[in-house]
Amino acid sequence: MIRDGQHVCVLMGGWSEEREVSLNSGKACANALREEGFEVSELDVSRDVAAHLAELKPDVCFNALHGPYGEDGSIQGLLEILKIPYTHSGVMASSIAMNKLMTKKLLKEIGITVANDKVVTRAEAALGHMMEPPYVLKPISDGSSFGIFIVPEEAEAPPGTEILAAGSESDELLLEEFAPGLELTCAVLGSRALDVVEIRPAGSHEFYNYEAKYETGGSEHIIPAQISPNIYQFVQKWTLAAHRALGCRGVSRADFRFDPENERLVFLEVNTQPGMTTTSLVPEMAEKAGWSFNELVRWIVEDASCNRGPQKDR
């Protein structure tokens, strides 16, 4: 158990495209932990992170990193080697959840409905329709809606130049049927599914993209979501099932689309390192459940450990 006065190192920043969001998450969590009586160091993570941790000698690391190397099992593996307790999910769950294709394959096996998909190269996706539109093109392993293209039904061709220009570390993309309807999300805190939220992008945002997520006023959050009790319970049930199937720990968040016209609920992805900024969803869900931001951050730290594999309910 992590106790008051112990030294917490908040890992933030890094070098992924989600660096700025991570810095915002990290600073908010660091301030909360100081208010809760912990000794806190803030570490803007670079590739010599192991040397910095050897200097700082923290009792625990709060992982506020987002994107590759921060939530894909890489930093988790390093912390296991260094035997420093850390927050959120472990190596295996982080690695699988970051890979949208592997996550969908695993969850489909336990009866969760996922969107039809196929893997294509960036060049193939830019050349012509590889699926009847509307469809979505997204990186297989990335977060915060970076590099996503929605190709509408009326499109004669995909936005080839933009797709090629948005190259990332991988040449492969996930081509996925477009699931119409409401954008829904739900989080797990420990072993409990929180309230379901409907996300409505505001202004010119066509979906819950990076700007809609992190700009003030970029989206409207309806909590609890105004959907039927049956679908509400399914979202919570599938969120908790995904958390357990992947072996997640601490906090995770699952995203869905729900088409009221056809009563079709479709799983999209699991986020093992949800944002902790002023516009983030998990702190809002936790507040609805009676947790202040400081209490949430404190609980996440107290839950920290090494050997963060799958865990049975306590």
Secondary structure by P-SEA (a helix, b strand, c coil): ccccccbbbbbccccccaaaaaaaaaaaaaaaaaaaccbbbbbccccaaaaaaaaaccccccccccccccccaaaaaaaaaaccccccccaaaaaaaacaaaaaaaaaaacccccbbbbbcaaaaaacccccccbbbbbcccccccbbbbbcccccccaaaaaaaacccccbbbbbcccccbbbbbbbccccccbbbbbbbcccccccccccccccccccccccccccaaaaaaaaaaaaaaaaaaccccbbbbbbcccccccbbbbccccccccccccccaaaaaaaacccaaaaaaaaaaaccccccccccc
